Each structure stands twice: as C-alpha cells, then as structure tokens.
C-alpha cells in the first residue's frame, strides 16, 4: 500500500484546521515559507519525510496516522516480513519502506530506503535536510555519498553512520547503482514518537 499524496495532504489540512493552527504557524513548525507550506498542504508538491515528521510532531500524532489515516495499534511486538511494509515514495525517487507501521509508541521509525542513482546529482552538492533527533543508516547494498554539514563520506555495504539529524545532512546513491540502506530515525532523549 502506498499513501496517496492528495489524501495525506487532506489529512494534514484537516488536522491543522481542527487544531485552529494557521498556515503561518505550520510553516514555522515545518521550516518552510507560508507559500511552500501551502503548496505541500494542498498536495501540489511532494511531501518529504522530514515535512511529514514535523507535521506529525506539531499535531501530536504518529506519522503513520498522517500517511494512512489509521492509528498504529500493536504494542507488544510487530513483525514485518521481507519486502513488506508501508511504501512511501518521496524526494527525487527515494523509496521508503516503513518496517513497523502498526507498532504504537515507537522510540524510533525504521525504514528500508532505496536511493536511486542519478547521474545529474554526482557533481553537485548534496541537498541537506534537518529533523530533530538522531538517525542511524546501515548500508545494505550499493554506495552512498553521505554529507553532514561540510563533511562528506563514501559508505559501502556494511558501513554504518549515526548522526545528530538536527544538523544538515543528506545522501545520494553513487557508484552507478541504487543504494539500499536501513534508516532508523530516533527522537531526542528517548522520547516516544507518538
């Protein structure tokens, strides 16, 4: 199942309106201009995971609720088999497969991410994003060019990078093929991801 952008955007708009939040307040919460926020809330522009994460945080809901309209309900454990999960396609062809979408009160969000190899990205600076917390990326296959503020590293299968995701970070596939990695996004100081 892959979330429909217009449906997700509609849920975001409905929650904003239900909570009596202005476009400006949400733009500030998501680190965008009011016009950029309005374009994303209307579904005119793609919704990055960072944008969804910041909206969910502001609304006090699980990001899965924004994506599916359902609240996660499993509390003991959650098993997701190979190839299964909640598929999310975002950011220039990046594909995220959420591996525990039905588990409640997560301390982390686990994703298997496939970054496409794009020739046009190879000789330009890597786009940097920020979201509160920490992230751990474990390379499964392919090569990743990882940027963290003004540092860059090439990561290979088996390599792991963990970092403060509140600072500028980004990644692209390099080496002529897609890069598949496990990304674990964690809230600061062990707070539960609602």
C-alpha positions in Angstrom: 0.0 0.0 0.0 1.3 3.4 -0.9 -0.2 6.6 0.5 -1.9 9.0 -1.9 -0.3 12.4 -1.7 -3.7 14.3 -2.0 -5.2 12.1 0.8 -2.2 12.7 3.1 -2.3 16.4 2.3 -6.0 16.4 3.1 -5.4 14.8 6.5 -2.7 17.4 7.3 -5.1 20.3 6.3 -7.9 18.8 8.4 -5.7 18.4 11.5 -4.4 21.9 11.1 -7.9 23.3 10.8 -9.2 21.1 13.7 -6.4 22.4 15.9 -7.0 26.0 14.8 -3.5 26.4 13.6 -2.7 29.0 10.9 -0.7 28.3 7.7 2.0 30.6 9.1 2.2 28.5 12.4 2.6 25.3 10.4 5.1 26.9 8.0 7.2 27.8 11.0 6.8 24.4 12.6 8.0 22.7 9.3 10.7 25.2 8.5 9.1 26.5 5.3 7.7 29.7 3.9 4.0 30.0 4.1 3.8 29.6 0.3 5.9 26.4 0.4 3.8 25.0 3.2 0.5 25.8 1.4 1.8 24.1 -1.7 2.6 21.0 0.3 -0.6 21.0 2.3 -2.6 21.3 -0.9 -0.8 18.3 -2.4 0.7 20.4 -5.3 4.2 19.5 -4.1 5.7 16.2 -3.0 5.7 15.6 0.8 9.2 14.8 2.2 9.5 12.6 5.2 11.0 15.5 7.1 7.9 17.6 6.3 5.6 14.7 7.4 7.6 14.1 10.6 7.5 17.8 11.6 3.7 18.0 10.9 3.1 14.8 12.9 5.2 16.2 15.8 3.2 19.5 15.7 -0.1 17.7 15.7 0.9 15.2 18.4 0.1 12.2 16.1 2.1 9.3 14.7 3.4 9.9 11.2 1.6 6.7 10.2 -1.7 8.4 11.0 -0.9 11.1 8.5 0.0 8.6 5.9 -2.8 6.1 6.3 -5.5 7.7 8.3 -5.2 4.9 10.9 -3.6 4.9 14.3 -0.9 2.3 15.0 -2.3 -0.4 17.4 0.3 -3.0 18.1 2.0 -2.8 21.5 3.9 -6.0 22.2 5.8 -6.5 19.0 5.4 -6.0 15.3 6.7 -8.4 12.6 7.1 -7.2 9.1 8.3 -9.8 6.5 10.9 -9.2 3.8 9.5 -6.9 1.1 6.5 -5.9 3.2 5.9 -2.6 5.0 4.3 0.8 4.2 5.7 2.1 1.0 6.4 5.8 0.7 7.9 7.3 -2.4 9.5 10.7 -1.8 12.3 13.0 -2.7 13.6 12.5 -6.2 12.7 8.9 -6.5 13.8 7.8 -3.0 11.6 4.9 -1.8 11.0 4.4 1.9 9.5 1.1 3.2 8.4 1.7 6.8 9.1 -1.6 8.5 6.9 -1.1 11.7 3.9 1.0 10.7 1.5 -0.7 13.1 3.6 -0.5 16.2 2.4 2.1 18.8 4.6 4.5 20.8 7.7 3.9 18.8 11.1 5.2 20.1 12.3 5.0 16.5 11.0 4.9 12.9 12.6 2.1 10.9 12.8 2.3 7.1 14.4 0.4 4.3 15.3 3.1 1.9 16.3 2.8 -1.8 18.1 5.9 -3.2 18.2 5.9 -7.0 21.5 6.5 -8.8 21.0 9.8 -10.6 23.9 11.0 -12.8 22.9 14.6 -12.5 23.5 14.6 -8.7 27.0 13.3 -8.9 28.9 16.6 -9.4 26.7 18.9 -7.3 26.5 19.5 -3.6 24.2 17.0 -1.8 20.9 18.6 -0.6 20.9 18.9 3.2 17.8 18.5 5.4 17.2 18.6 9.2 14.9 16.9 11.6 15.0 16.7 15.4 16.7 13.7 16.9 19.2 11.2 15.7 19.5 8.9 12.7 21.4 5.7 12.0 21.9 4.5 8.4 23.2 1.0 7.7 24.2 0.3 4.1 22.8 -2.9 2.7 23.8 -2.6 -1.0 25.3 -0.1 -3.3 27.3 3.0 -2.4 26.2 6.2 -0.6 27.7 9.6 -0.7 26.8 11.0 2.7 27.1 14.7 3.5 27.0 16.1 7.0 27.3 19.9 7.1 30.7 20.4 5.4 31.9 16.8 5.6 31.4 14.0 3.0 31.9 10.3 3.2 31.5 7.4 0.8 29.7 4.5 2.5 29.7 0.9 1.3 27.7 -2.3 2.3 28.1 -3.0 6.0 29.1 0.6 6.8 27.0 2.4 9.5 26.7 6.2 10.1 24.9 7.6 13.1 24.4 11.4 13.5 22.5 14.3 15.0 19.8 14.7 12.4 19.0 18.2 13.7 22.1 19.4 11.7 22.4 19.5 7.9 22.6 16.0 6.4 21.9 14.4 3.1 22.7 11.4 0.9 22.7 10.2 -2.7 23.5 6.9 -4.3 26.8 6.9 -6.1 28.9 4.2 -7.9 26.5 3.8 -10.8 23.7 1.9 -9.0 21.0 2.4 -6.4 21.9 2.4 -2.7 19.7 0.4 -0.3 20.0 1.2 3.4 18.3 0.7 6.7 17.5 4.1 8.2 16.5 4.3 11.9 15.1 7.8 12.8 15.1 8.4 16.6 13.5 11.1 18.7 15.8 13.0 21.1 16.4 11.7 24.6 14.4 8.6 24.1 11.0 10.4 23.7 8.3 8.3 22.2 7.3 9.0 18.7 3.6 9.4 19.2 
